[in-house]
Amino acid sequence: MKEKVLQKSRARRAQRVHYKIKMTAGGKPRIVVFRSLNHIYAQVIDDAAGKTVASSSTLVLKNDKVDKSAAARLVGIDLAEKAKQAGVTQVCFDRGRFLYHGRVKSVVEGLREGGLQI
């Protein structure tokens, strides 16, 4: 029972964040982040076209010698390079149900370091 309540609250939080971004984005693509226990995934989504423009994750990078925060920063840098190759320079950040803290924040720092405007 408690797990169902947690799932519902997580879904509501993600929906609320997504709605606010959708209202304020102004047609910019959004970057969505998912954080699992061992990996982090990020992708650039163009909502107008309904397509994923670029994506990156720690599974793709396969760099086992760095800690999770540093790996998340590398994912951000890699995604920024792929997004710039696809012609995306300005994005909005959709943190979903995750707090802007730790590995999620490291991804954003990597994106900014890679040259994207958030």
Buried (B, 14 or more C-beta within 10 A) or exposed (E): EEEEEEEEEEEEBBEEBBEEBEEEBEEBBBBBBBBEEEBBBBBBBBBEEEEEBBBBBBEEBEEEEEEBBBBBBBBBBBBBBBBBEEEBEEBBBBBBBBEEEBBBBBBBBBBBEBEBEE
